[in-house]
Every structure is written in C-alpha cells, then in structure tokens.
Amino acid sequence: PGKLYVVATPIGNLGDLSHRAIETLASVDCIACEDTRRTKNLCRYLDIAPRLISYYREKEQEKAALLVELLQAGKNIGLVSDAGTPAISDPGGILVRKARQAGIHVVPIAGPCAVTTALSVAGLSPTPFFFGGFLPAKKSERQNMLRRLASLPCTLVFYESPHRISDTLADMVHCLGDRPAQLFRELTKIYEECLEDTLANLCDRLRGGIKGELVLIIQGAPDTAADPAANLEELLIWYRDEQ
Ligand code: SAM
C-alpha cells in the first residue's frame, strides 16, 4: 500500500512551509485538500501540478473511503487543509482513523498550527493546557461548555471567528469569571498582534469589531478546585458525545 502524509501548511506566512512539506507535496501521487482553489494557489507557488482530490467536512466519510482505496492500491497521498495542521479543527481525522484501521502507514509532516504558535509566545503557563477548538455556536451550549471548564486548573485555548468573538467573551466573563487573557490576531501575518487584558476589558475593547483570524488564550482557574479530575471526566464525556 501507499502512505498517507498529513502535511501542515502555513497559517499565513508562506515562509513557514517546511522543506519536508514541499518535498512531500511534490512527490505524492495526489493531494487531498479542503478547498481545491486554495491548494491550487499553493501548488502554483511551489511550481507543481499534482492531482487534487477535494476532501471537506461534509463529505469526509465518503471521500475517506475512496482515499483509503487509493492508498490500498499503492498510491501515496498528501493530506492538507486550507491552513495549518490537518485534523486540528479541520477535516482529516476521519481519513487518518480509516487509514490506520486499514493498516496504512500515516506520516506526519509537522509544521504550523495556530494553537501551538499562540501558546509558544503567550508566556502563560503552557502546560497543562486545554484546547477547545471552536466553542459551540449556540449560546446555551457554549455557556454549558464554559461552565464545565470554569474550575479547570489549566490554560484554556480556543479558536474563534471575528463575528462571534464579542458574544464569546461576554459568555466567558459570565461563566468563567473575569480573568487575564490574550487574543492573538493574524499570527505570522503582517498585522500580527496580541491584545492582552482581562476578559471583560477585551470585551469592551472589541465593541467596534475586529477582523482577521483569532486565537484566544485564557488563564486557568487557580489550582484549588475540589476535584478537577471529575470535571475533566465530565468534559471528556461531553466531547465523546459530540463526535
Ligand atoms: N488547522 C488549523 C491549525 O492548525 O491551526 C486551524 C483551522 S481552523 C478551521 C481556523 C481557525 O484557526 C481560525 O478561525 C483561527 O481561530 C485559527 N487560526 C488559523 N490561522 C490563524 C492565524 N494566522 N492567526 C490566528 N489564528 C489563526
């Protein structure tokens, strides 16, 4: 069988594409990607013209089965997402699982990821940290989730979109209490910046709106929670039910 290469691509700055990523993308038989137009642009930049197979959230199951057949037939496949590391708040997990189940060798081509990029420059205690990806869009579900996280004694990291960040910050103040936080915007890009403040102040500062891609890092609860392990267990159950 062929190999599945899970290739991280830049989260903004093309200079972050690794040599190994370039070599891999240039040598595989085809590339499974989210948005073929975006990946075509990347391939044009690299001066390569591989076969592209679209692989996106809504069709993950179906496309994963097809890709595993190709792998079993001996094709080497590169998996990329629109930006950063596949399977991290992006499609990829289902294909990786199915490939592993089929005994395919899955090779990580490590590189940019917004969570680790933000944590690396946050200066908040990076371990332990909890990565929640995108919080639920529905207010009641978002608040429930935040309440479960309120007593966790670890740094909390989330992705959020610019149009939802104000609501999310308001819910955080309500459910977690006001805490020190950092909002990283446009990491690795020209307008990269970090807004550092309490959650409530950030909420005020963002009244005029904000643009760009965002990672939010929040200080954890003091390590005095009665039983953080019980909270974690509850959370894990919640996540499992969501999958
Ligand atoms: N797989 C990607 C990764 O490895 O980070 C994440 C994909 S997820 C669909 C996109 C979200 O990641 C954005 O909404 C934002 O929260 C975060 N993100 C991606 N690029 C970013 C950047 N340059 N600066 C800040 N956040 C970024």
Residues whose N, C-alpha, C, O or C-beta is under 5 A from the ligand:
A	BS01	SAM	I11 G12 A83 G84 T85 P86 I88 S89 D90 P112 C113 A114 V115 Y159 E160 F184 R185 E186 L187 E213 L214 V215
